[in-house]
Amino acid sequence: MANYECATRTNYFRVKDPEAFRKFMSRVYGGCELEVWEEKDTAGNIQFGFGCYDGISGYEPESPETADDDCDYGYDEFLEALQQHIAEDDAVIILECGHEKLRYIIASAIIVTSKDIESLDVCDIAASRAAVLLNNPSWCTKCDY
């Protein structure tokens, strides 16, 4: 049996409140230690990025007293909580690339803004583009086994 192995990385982006964002990110967890980077843009604004040599699983509640027993604070909840921190005119692009031996290779991008979340899959994008290049809208293929 093979294990899924991946790496996750974001672009650099701005947040509404850097201190609140740092506190939130200190509660995010995954298969290994999450790294958070900071740098200033040309205007002197703090930008953040994060990544890890695995996937992000979710985040821990701020305190046990505020935890909801019915909520697992998984990946979807992480994305929704991340939305609350993003500056109104910026976006986080979470890139993940992984594999399970050569059964499949996943490359995805999740775009998170303060108002929307959208997921893109490289296999779907490539297959759609191949259908256009072949001038055959019904063309399809299998990229994994």
Beta strands, then each sheet from edge to edge (+ up, - down):
strand 1: 5-10
strand 2: 28-30
strand 3: 35-40
strand 4: 46-52
strand 5: 56-59
strand 6: 92-100
strand 7: 104-112
strand 8: 117-121
sheet 1: 3+ 4- 1+ 6- 7+ 8-
sheet 2: 2+ 5-
end
